[in-house]
Amino acid sequence: SLHDALPILGAETASSGNAIHVTSVVSSPSRVWTQRSVSPSAGGRNQEAEVWWAPASAITTYAITVDFSATFDDAVVIGVPFRDANITVPFDGNASVPVITTSNAAVMNETISTNSEALVVGFLSCPENVTIGSVSPWTLMSNQLNNGGTDAESIFLYSAPYSSPQNGLGCTINLTGYSPGMNVLIVDAIVPPGVGASG
């Protein structure tokens, strides 16, 4: 169906104490939310990023509640619906995705491959109020900043469509104007209806 949609939710937290993670996601209208990926807690601020998804038969407005395991310094949640996605097997089945990198370098790099046509997406999570320089091959879809705590949290969502399988696709984000923190980059690939996980 041209109205199939895949709500994707990215969440990140930072805390100087214990690592904090998402314990549940509830939405209205009700959907079954599944955790797709989660980064290891990294750095002195215990930076953690997660990606959750839910199938939906149509684009609509969602009220989403995210519960966390403990009180955090800063957290950011960003939600985006992807239209014309395979809501049964939404992600490419190549073993290289999802891929997660944690680094305090100013340049974040990933290399992935896909088995079929796909929308390659990247979630960048930073424990700073950062400025993004050049990115490849993506276009920015959405971003959000929370600087209400001792530190700050920035999250960015990028995407790039590919009409054929990709082999060794390089994904790069350059960060500028930030104090080096432990950043997280999660790269994945969403497939359209009629394309299974194996391509």
C-alpha positions in Angstrom: 0.0 0.0 0.0 1.2 3.5 -0.8 0.0 4.5 2.7 2.1 2.1 4.6 4.2 4.0 7.1 7.0 3.2 9.5 7.3 5.5 12.5 10.9 5.6 13.7 11.9 7.0 17.0 15.4 8.0 18.1 16.2 8.6 21.7 19.4 9.6 23.5 20.4 10.3 27.1 23.3 11.6 29.0 24.0 11.3 32.7 27.1 11.7 34.9 25.9 8.8 37.0 24.7 5.4 35.8 23.8 4.7 32.2 20.2 5.3 31.4 18.1 3.5 28.7 14.6 3.4 27.3 12.3 1.0 29.2 9.2 1.4 27.1 7.6 3.3 24.2 3.8 3.8 24.1 1.8 5.7 21.5 -1.7 6.8 20.7 -2.9 5.5 18.3 -1.5 2.3 19.9 1.3 0.6 18.0 3.7 -2.2 19.0 7.1 -0.6 19.4 10.3 -2.7 19.0 13.8 -1.7 19.8 15.9 -1.9 16.6 19.3 -0.9 18.0 21.0 0.5 21.1 24.5 1.8 21.6 26.8 0.8 24.5 27.0 3.5 27.2 30.0 5.6 26.3 32.1 8.4 27.7 32.1 10.2 31.0 28.5 11.3 30.5 27.3 7.7 29.8 26.0 8.7 26.3 23.5 6.2 25.0 21.4 6.2 21.8 18.6 3.9 20.7 16.3 3.4 17.7 12.8 2.1 18.0 10.2 1.4 15.3 6.5 0.4 14.9 4.4 -0.7 11.9 1.5 1.5 10.8 -1.0 1.2 8.0 -1.3 4.9 7.4 0.3 8.3 8.1 -1.3 9.9 11.1 -0.5 12.0 14.1 1.0 10.1 17.1 1.3 11.1 20.8 4.3 9.1 22.0 5.4 8.5 25.6 8.9 7.3 26.3 9.9 6.0 29.7 13.5 5.9 30.9 15.2 3.7 33.5 16.2 6.6 35.7 16.5 10.4 36.0 18.8 11.9 33.4 20.8 15.1 32.9 19.5 15.6 29.4 17.5 13.5 26.9 16.2 14.0 23.4 13.6 12.1 21.5 12.9 12.5 17.8 10.2 10.8 15.8 9.8 10.6 12.0 7.3 8.5 9.9 8.8 7.0 6.8 6.2 6.6 4.0 6.1 3.6 1.6 8.1 1.4 3.9 7.8 -2.4 4.2 6.0 -2.5 7.6 6.4 -6.3 7.9 10.2 -6.6 7.3 11.2 -3.0 7.3 15.0 -3.2 7.4 17.6 -4.5 4.9 18.9 -7.9 5.8 22.6 -7.2 5.1 24.7 -8.1 8.0 26.4 -4.7 8.0 23.3 -2.9 9.2 22.5 -1.6 11.7 26.0 -0.5 12.5 26.9 1.5 15.6 30.0 3.6 16.2 31.0 5.6 19.3 33.8 8.1 19.0 35.0 11.4 20.4 36.6 12.3 17.0 35.3 15.2 14.9 34.7 13.0 12.0 32.3 10.0 12.3 32.6 7.3 9.6 30.6 4.2 8.8 30.7 1.8 5.9 27.7 -0.3 5.0 26.3 -2.5 2.3 22.7 -3.3 1.3 21.0 -6.3 -0.3 18.4 -4.2 -2.2 17.1 -0.7 -2.9 16.8 1.1 0.4 16.6 4.4 2.3 19.9 4.7 4.2 19.3 6.5 7.5 21.8 7.8 10.0 21.1 8.9 13.6 23.8 11.0 15.2 23.8 11.5 19.0 26.0 14.1 20.6 26.4 15.2 24.3 27.1 18.7 23.2 25.4 21.6 21.4 27.2 20.8 18.1 27.4 22.3 14.6 27.4 19.9 11.7 29.9 20.6 8.9 29.8 18.4 5.7 27.9 15.1 5.5 28.0 12.4 2.9 25.8 11.0 1.3 22.9 12.3 3.4 20.3 15.0 3.6 19.2 16.3 7.0 15.6 15.2 7.9 15.3 16.5 11.4 17.3 17.6 14.4 16.7 18.5 18.1 18.6 20.1 20.9 18.1 19.9 24.7 20.4 22.1 26.7 18.3 22.3 29.8 20.6 20.3 32.1 24.2 20.6 33.1 25.3 19.4 29.7 23.4 19.3 26.3 22.1 16.7 24.0 21.8 17.0 20.2 20.3 14.5 17.9 20.3 14.5 14.0 18.5 12.3 11.6 19.9 12.0 8.0 18.7 9.9 5.0 19.7 9.1 1.4 17.7 6.9 -1.0 19.3 4.3 -3.2 17.4 2.5 -6.0 19.9 -0.4 -6.2 22.0 -2.5 -3.7 25.1 -0.7 -2.3 28.4 -2.3 -1.6 30.8 -0.6 0.7 28.9 2.7 0.9 30.8 5.2 3.0 28.8 7.4 5.4 30.6 10.4 6.9 29.6 13.3 9.2 32.0 16.1 10.2 31.3 17.9 13.4 32.5 21.5 14.1 32.3 23.9 17.0 32.1 21.4 19.8 34.1 20.2 22.8 35.0 16.6 22.1 32.4 14.3 23.7 31.6 10.6 23.1 29.3 10.8 20.1 27.2 7.9 18.7 26.3 7.2 15.0 23.8 4.5 14.1 23.4 3.7 10.4 20.6 1.5 9.1 18.6 0.9 5.8 14.8 0.9 5.4 13.4 -1.1 2.5 10.1 -0.4 0.5 7.1 -2.7 0.2 7.7 -5.9 -1.7 11.4 -6.0 -0.7 12.2 -8.5 2.0 15.0 -8.5 4.5 17.1 -10.7 2.2 16.6 -8.4 -0.8 
